[in-house]
Every structure is written in C-alpha cells, then in structure tokens.
Amino acid sequence: MRAQPTTNSPIIGTLHHGVKVKVIRQHGAWREIVFHQKHVWVYSAYLKALR
C-alpha cells in the first residue's frame, strides 16, 4: 500500500492474502481503498475482484 498512486510514493503497509477491501476509486492501474480507516493506494495487479 502506498500513500499516492505512484511507485515513487513510500510503502506504508502490506495487504495480506485474502483480506477483503472496498475500492473507492481508480487512477490508471491504481486503486484507492480504505484500510484501517486510512485512504491508501494499491496497484490493481495485487487485487482480485469478488462477486
């Protein structure tokens, strides 16, 4: 997880496999999520859509 949707932004945390999150918005290949009440960015290749 990063503070901004870029690889130049510092890593601020890690999502573990199987953790469910809600995507708030997208910016290119990045997705903004809320994790522990903070808005953070995750590269979309690390996420899997659930139905």
C-alpha positions in Angstrom: 0.0 0.0 0.0 1.2 3.5 -0.8 0.1 7.0 0.1 -0.2 8.1 -3.5 -0.8 6.2 -6.8 2.8 6.0 -7.9 5.8 3.8 -7.2 7.7 6.9 -6.1 5.4 7.1 -3.1 6.7 5.4 0.1 5.2 2.0 1.0 3.0 2.5 4.1 1.8 -1.1 4.6 1.1 -4.5 3.2 -2.2 -6.3 2.5 -2.2 -10.0 3.3 -3.7 -12.6 1.0 -7.5 -13.0 1.5 -8.1 -9.6 3.1 -11.3 -8.0 1.7 -11.2 -4.3 0.8 -13.5 -1.9 -1.0 -12.2 0.1 -3.9 -13.2 3.8 -3.6 -11.8 5.0 -6.9 -9.2 4.3 -9.6 -6.3 6.2 -11.1 -4.9 4.4 -14.1 -3.8 1.0 -12.8 -4.0 2.1 -9.2 -7.0 1.6 -6.8 -7.7 3.7 -3.8 -9.0 1.7 -0.8 -9.9 2.3 2.8 -7.7 0.2 5.1 -7.8 0.7 8.9 -9.7 4.0 8.4 -7.0 5.4 6.1 -7.2 6.0 2.3 -4.3 4.2 0.6 -3.4 3.1 -2.9 -2.8 -0.4 -4.2 -1.6 -1.5 -7.7 -4.5 -3.3 -9.3 -2.5 -6.4 -10.2 -2.4 -7.2 -6.5 -6.2 -7.1 -6.2 -8.8 -9.7 -7.2 -12.5 -8.7 -7.8 -15.1 -10.6 -5.8 -18.7 -11.0 -6.9 
